[in-house]
């Protein structure tokens, strides 16, 4: 896997961990290269936590179904959870 693919995958894993932590009411530790840092791993901040930049761009372009689908591919989350996140962007 190349560096960009790894960075994107790690970003998706971090986003999923943040969502799980938020759901459980447990503070999630900050990640190196988190959104807003110079070393961002392709993740942008959102109201419900961090989501991959690619998903954010799809949602902002009005492509909600594609954004939900891509978020599920990257994180393995359920349809209901992915829809809730994309609807909140």
C-alpha positions as a Markdown table, in Angstrom:
| # | Residue | x | y | z |
|---|---|---|---|---|
| 1 | Unk | 0.0 | 0.0 | 0.0 |
| 2 | Unk | 1.4 | 3.4 | -0.9 |
| 3 | Unk | 1.7 | 6.3 | 1.7 |
| 4 | Unk | -1.4 | 8.1 | 0.5 |
| 5 | Unk | -3.6 | 5.0 | 0.8 |
| 6 | Unk | -2.2 | 4.2 | 4.2 |
| 7 | Unk | -2.8 | 7.8 | 5.3 |
| 8 | Unk | -6.4 | 7.6 | 4.1 |
| 9 | Unk | -6.9 | 4.2 | 5.8 |
| 10 | Unk | -5.5 | 5.5 | 9.1 |
| 11 | Unk | -7.7 | 8.6 | 8.8 |
| 12 | Unk | -10.8 | 6.4 | 8.4 |
| 13 | Unk | -9.8 | 4.2 | 11.4 |
| 14 | Unk | -9.2 | 7.4 | 13.5 |
| 15 | Unk | -12.6 | 8.7 | 12.4 |
| 16 | Unk | -14.3 | 5.4 | 13.4 |
| 17 | Unk | -12.5 | 5.4 | 16.8 |
| 18 | Unk | -13.7 | 9.0 | 17.4 |
| 19 | Unk | -17.3 | 8.0 | 16.6 |
| 20 | Unk | -17.1 | 5.0 | 18.9 |
| 21 | Unk | -15.6 | 7.0 | 21.7 |
| 22 | Unk | -18.2 | 9.7 | 21.2 |
| 23 | Unk | -21.0 | 7.1 | 21.3 |
| 24 | Unk | -19.6 | 5.6 | 24.5 |
| 25 | Unk | -19.1 | 8.9 | 26.1 |
| 26 | Unk | -15.3 | 8.3 | 26.4 |
| 27 | Unk | -12.8 | 11.0 | 25.6 |
| 28 | Unk | -10.8 | 10.1 | 22.5 |
| 29 | Unk | -7.1 | 11.0 | 22.6 |
| 30 | Unk | -5.8 | 13.3 | 19.9 |
| 31 | Unk | -4.0 | 11.7 | 17.0 |
| 32 | Unk | -0.8 | 12.9 | 15.4 |
| 33 | Unk | -1.6 | 14.7 | 12.2 |
| 34 | Unk | -5.2 | 15.3 | 13.2 |
| 35 | Unk | -7.4 | 17.6 | 11.2 |
| 36 | Unk | -6.0 | 21.1 | 11.2 |
| 37 | Unk | -2.4 | 19.9 | 11.6 |
| 38 | Unk | 0.2 | 20.2 | 8.9 |
| 39 | Unk | 0.4 | 16.4 | 8.7 |
| 40 | Unk | -3.3 | 15.7 | 8.2 |
| 41 | Unk | -4.1 | 12.2 | 7.0 |
| 42 | Unk | -6.9 | 13.2 | 4.6 |
| 43 | Unk | -9.4 | 13.8 | 7.3 |
| 44 | Unk | -11.4 | 17.0 | 7.8 |
| 45 | Unk | -13.3 | 18.1 | 10.9 |
| 46 | Unk | -17.0 | 17.8 | 11.0 |
| 47 | Unk | -19.8 | 18.3 | 13.5 |
| 48 | Unk | -19.9 | 14.6 | 14.5 |
| 49 | Unk | -16.2 | 14.1 | 14.5 |
| 50 | Unk | -13.6 | 13.7 | 11.8 |
| 51 | Unk | -14.6 | 12.2 | 8.4 |
| 52 | Unk | -12.4 | 11.4 | 5.4 |
| 53 | Unk | -12.0 | 14.5 | 3.2 |
| 54 | Unk | -13.2 | 12.5 | 0.2 |
| 55 | Unk | -16.6 | 11.9 | 2.0 |
| 56 | Unk | -16.8 | 15.5 | 3.0 |
| 57 | Unk | -16.2 | 16.6 | -0.6 |
| 58 | Unk | -18.9 | 14.2 | -1.9 |
| 59 | Unk | -21.4 | 15.5 | 0.6 |
| 60 | Unk | -20.6 | 19.1 | -0.1 |
| 61 | Unk | -21.1 | 18.4 | -3.9 |
| 62 | Unk | -24.6 | 17.2 | -3.1 |
| 63 | Unk | -23.7 | 13.5 | -3.7 |
| 64 | Unk | -25.0 | 12.2 | -0.4 |
| 65 | Unk | -25.6 | 8.6 | -1.5 |
| 66 | Unk | -22.0 | 8.4 | -2.8 |
| 67 | Unk | -20.7 | 10.0 | 0.4 |
| 68 | Unk | -22.6 | 7.5 | 2.5 |
| 69 | Unk | -21.4 | 4.6 | 0.4 |
| 70 | Unk | -17.7 | 5.7 | 0.5 |
| 71 | Unk | -17.9 | 6.3 | 4.3 |
| 72 | Unk | -19.1 | 2.8 | 4.8 |
| 73 | Unk | -16.4 | 1.4 | 2.5 |
| 74 | Unk | -13.7 | 3.3 | 4.4 |
| 75 | Unk | -14.9 | 2.6 | 7.9 |
| 76 | Unk | -17.1 | -0.5 | 7.8 |
| 77 | Unk | -19.8 | 1.4 | 9.7 |
| 78 | Unk | -23.5 | 0.6 | 9.3 |
| 79 | Unk | -25.8 | 2.3 | 6.8 |
| 80 | Unk | -27.7 | 4.1 | 9.6 |
| 81 | Unk | -24.6 | 5.5 | 11.2 |
| 82 | Unk | -23.0 | 6.6 | 7.9 |
| 83 | Unk | -26.3 | 8.3 | 6.9 |
| 84 | Unk | -26.5 | 10.1 | 10.2 |
| 85 | Unk | -22.9 | 11.4 | 9.8 |
| 86 | Unk | -23.3 | 12.5 | 6.2 |
| 87 | Unk | -26.7 | 14.1 | 7.0 |
| 88 | Unk | -24.9 | 16.1 | 9.7 |
| 89 | Unk | -22.3 | 17.5 | 7.4 |
